[in-house]
Amino acid sequence: MTPLPFRHGWVAILLLLPLVGLAFWPNYISRITTAPIAFHAHGVTATLWIALVAAQILSIHHASPKLHRTLGKLSFVLMPLFMAGGVMILQSMAVGFATNRDPFVSLLGARLGTFDVIAGAGFGFFYLMALLTRRSPQLHARYMTATVLFLIGPIIGRLMPGFVPGLGISGIEELSKFGLTIHAGNAIAAAIALYLVARAPRHGAPFLIAAALIGLQSAAYKFVGPLAWWEAVFVRIGEVPGTLAICFAFAAGIAIVFVGWTAPRRSQARLMAS
């Protein structure tokens, strides 16, 4: 029997939490009492998701299948909330881009919007596949772990200006450097995904897809983000009523949960009926 993957993977995933603290300290955590509600929604749900994936790995490797299943069902609620939090951030940036209320968002908001759209779609896809393959431990574990890979690029991208000489941003005229750090962060995230493919090529499809989507993020940032038609679409995203956008994202998350959880059962029922 093939051993379950990532026995110590929970440690690596939990290490993301202090990195999140460092990366988002300047623009969020240090201003937490005055930060917009969208920042709180996204920050809390993303942090809980990291903790959940780590706990899932830890529980299944320490003979706690009941806890593993309980945490899995907890994800039925957290996943739609995470989707809703992501849409709140996307809309917040779109409004800021349209109103020119912040130099950073005015310059890079539309580009970062491409990142968030691809990350949100990729997250939903990987979670759906994790549910659909839950009876295949090798694929299930990899699809679930892949949901975290989209967080690595933004974390590293925000850390690099403070630690890598020449990438520090001290004024509006240097904001373009942020693109370099984002691409570098994504390159590291893609390299991690490809390393995980190389470790187990037979089950590597989830991480190969993740690497491709991460590469697509960087390409969209550079080539789609500055296009006039995308900027117009991005402004329109900000004009959608916030409650409607949140409800749509939450409903999409619920639909993914429903399809992912019930599809294997329906397939099994059809096989038994035949």
Protein Blocks (a to p, Z undefined) as FASTA:
>chain_A
ZZdehkllmmmmmmmmmmmmmmmmmmmmmmmmmgcfklmmmmmmmmmmmmmmmmmmmmmm
nopaklmmmmmmmmmmmmmmmmmmmmmmmmmmmmmmmnopafklmmmmmmmmmmmmmmmm
mmmmmmmmmmmmmmmmklmmmmmmmmmmmmmmmmmmmmmmmmmghiacfbfklmmmmmmm
mmmmmmmmmmmmmmmmmmmmmlmmmmmmmmmmmmmmmmmmmmmmmpmklmmmmmmmmmpc
fklmmmmmmmmmmmmmmmmmmmmmmmmmmmmmZZ
